[in-house]
C-alpha cells in the first residue's frame, strides 16, 4: 500500500474536555485532549472501557458537544453549533459505519445507499448510489435486501452509504466487530483500498490491537487523556497474514 501524503488538517482539536455531572461528582470523560488528523490519514483510536474513546467518537462525529475546548472539522468550528447545524454537518461532512450495520431490513442495497442523498436533497441519487456500491465491490448486489447478503456484504453496503455524500471523513465504530474472520478481512480490504487509492480519511474506533495494526496511526486513550500517539510503520495488509494468538497481541 502507498502512504497518502499528509495534506491540511481535516480535524483540529484543542484542549477538548467532556464532563458529566454524577450527583455531587464530576466525571471527566475527556480531559484536555488535543489532536490533529490530516487529509488522507487512516488511524485508530483505542483504549480500554472507560478510557474516553466512546466519548471521543461522539464528539468527532458531531453527535455531542464538548464541555470546553475547540473542534474544527474541515475548517468549521463545530464545538458550539446548535443541534440543527450539527445535524447538517454530520450529513455533509461525516460518513458513519457502525458495528451493527444499521440497515433497513426490507430495503434493497441501492435504496439504502440513496438515503443520505435524499436527506441532503441531492440529485442523481440513483447513479451516485450505484457508483458507491460498485466502489465497495457490490455492483452485482444493487437490488438485494439485507437478508439476501452476508454480514460482510451488509457492512459494505453500510460503507457505500457512508461514502455516497463524499464526506470529509469516515468514522467507523468497531466495523468488523460483528463479522467472522473472513468477512472482517474483506471489510478491512475495502477500507484500506479506499484510503490508499482514493485518499479518503478514515478513523477507526476499536478495542482490537490487531485491527488497529491495519491502520497507519494509533491514538491510545486512558482516563480521558491521550497517552500514546504513534505511527504504524508497517501496516498489516488485510488478508496477507492470519490473526496471531491473543497473547502475541499484548
C-alpha positions, 0 to 999 in steps of 0.5 A: 500500500502507498502512504497518502501524503499528509495534506491540511488538517481535516480535524483540529482539536484543542484542549477538548474536555467532556464532563458529566455531572454524577450527583455531587461528582464530576466525571471527566470523560475527556480531559484536555485532549488535543489532536490533529488528523490530516487529509488522507490519514487512516488511524485508530483510536483505542483504549480500554472501557472507560478510557474516553474513546466512546466519548471521543467518537461522539464528539468527532462525529458531531453527535455531542458537544464538548464541555470546553475546548475547540473542534474544527472539522474541515475548517468549521468550528463545530464545538458550539453549533446548535443541534440543527447545524450539527445535524447538517454537518454530520450529513455533509461532512461525516460518513458513519459505519457502525458495528451493527450495520444499521440497515433497513431490513426490507430495503434493497442495497441501492435504496439504502445507499440513496438515503443520505442523498435524499436527506441532503436533497441531492440529485442523481441519487440513483447513479451516485448510489450505484457508483458507491456500491460498485466502489465497495465491490457490490455492483452485482448486489444493487437490488438485494435486501439485507437478508439476501447478503452476508454480514460482510456484504451488509457492512459494505453496503453500510460503507457505500452509504457512508461514502455516497455524500463524499464526506470529509471523513469516515468514522467507523465504530468497531466495523468488523466487530460483528463479522467472522474472520473472513468477512472482517478481512474483506471489510478491512480490504475495502477500507484500506483500498479506499484510503490508499487509492482514493485518499479518503480519511478514515478513523477507526474506533476499536478495542482490537490491537490487531485491527488497529495494526491495519491502520497507519496511526494509533491514538491510545486513550486512558482516563480521558487523556491521550497517552500514546500517539504513534505511527504504524510503520508497517501496516498489516495488509488485510488478508496477507497474514492470519490473526496471531494468538491473543497473547502475541497481541499484548 
